[in-house]
Amino acid sequence: MSRQPSRRLFSRSLAIESLEPKQMLAGDVTVSQVGANLFIQGDDLANQLVITSGEATGSYLIRGLEGTTVTLEGSSTPAPETGLVVTGVRGFVNVNTGDGDDEVTIEDAKFRLGLTVATGEGNDDVVVQDTKVGGALSILTGAGDDSVQVGVAATSESALATTASAASVQGGFAIDILLGDGADTADVHNASAIGSIVVGGGLGPDQIDVSDVRTAALILRGGDGDAADEIDVARAKAFAAVIGTGAGADRVGIVDSAFTSLNVALGSGDDDLSLQKVKARVAVLAGGEGAGDEYTDAGENSLSRVVITGFELPEGVNTPARNAFPRFADLLSGLSGVISRLLR
C-alpha cells in the first residue's frame, strides 16, 4: 500500500505559494564634492531623486523620494526629507544611481559645465526639464526597460512629477542619450544644443520621439536586433540629420522639419519611411535589405537633390543610384569634422 503525503507537508507547500510579493527596497545615495565637482552615487536598490538648483549660483538641492536616503559623504546622519543642500559646485556634476529600478528628475537647474546621469541596469526613468547645461548633457541607461524624457514634463502618475508643463532644455554643445538593451523610450522635446543631439538605442524595441529641437547635427539610431523600432521627428532644424535603424520592421516619420543634409538608412526588414513638409538641400534615403520597404511622400516636401534607393513600395519610387549610400558609421565620421569646426 503506497504511502500518502502527510497533511503537514501539504500545508507547508500551500504556505509557500501564498507568499506576498517582495516589496521594492528604497536605496541609499551618497553625495560628495571633489574640488569643484559634484558626485551623486546610489546603490543597487531603487533610488528616487529630484535635483534642483538652489538660490545661490553653484548650489543644488538633492532630495530623496519614497524612502530614498541622501547622505553627505563623511556624515552619519541622512539629510531630512526636505533634501540636502550643497554649495560651491563650479565643475562637472555626475549622477550614478547604480543598478535597480531608479528614477531621477533634474528640473529648474543650471549647470556650469557638464551633467552626466547614468542609471545602470534595471527599469529606470530619467526626466530633465527647465534645465540649462553649459557643457554636454549625457544620459546613459543600462539594460532594462527605460524611459528618458528631456524637455517633457513628468506624468502625473510619476512620484517625481512636481510640475505640470513642458519645459525647455539647453544642452550646451551636446545632448547625448544612450539607451541600453531592453524596450526603451526616449522623448526629446523643446531642446537645443550647439553641436549635436544624439539618441541611440540598444537591443530591443526602441521608441524615439524628437520634436522642436535645434542643433547642428541630429543623430538618431534605432536599436540593433530584430525588434521593431519607431522614430518620429517633428519641427526639427539641423544642419545635418542622420537617422538609422537596425534589423526588424522599423518605422521612421519626419514632419515639418528643415535640414541642409538629410540621410536615412534603414536596416534589414520591411521598413516604413514617411516624409511630410520636409525641406533639405540634399536627401539620401535608403530602404535597406528588406523585401517590402515602403517610402511615403505625404506631401509638401522640398528636397532639392534627392537619391532614393532600396524601397520596393511604391513601385518605381527609387531614383537611379548615382551615389552609393554610405554606411551609418561613415556618416557619423564625416559629421564629426563638421561639429568640431562649429565648436571652434
Protein Blocks (a to p, Z undefined) as FASTA:
>chain_A
ZZdddfklmmmmmmmmmpccddddddddddddehjbccddddfbdcdddddddfbghiac
dddeehiacddehiabdcdfkbpcdehiabdcdddebgajdddddehiacfbacdddebj
ajdddddehiacfbbcdddddedjddddehiacdfkbmklmbfbdcdddehjbccdddde
djdddddehiacfkbccddddedjdddddehiadfbdcddddedjbdcddddehiacfbd
cddddedjdddddehiadfbdcddddedjdddddehiacfbdcddebjafkbccddebji
acfbacdehiabdehkaccdfbacddfklmmmmmmmmmmmmmZZ
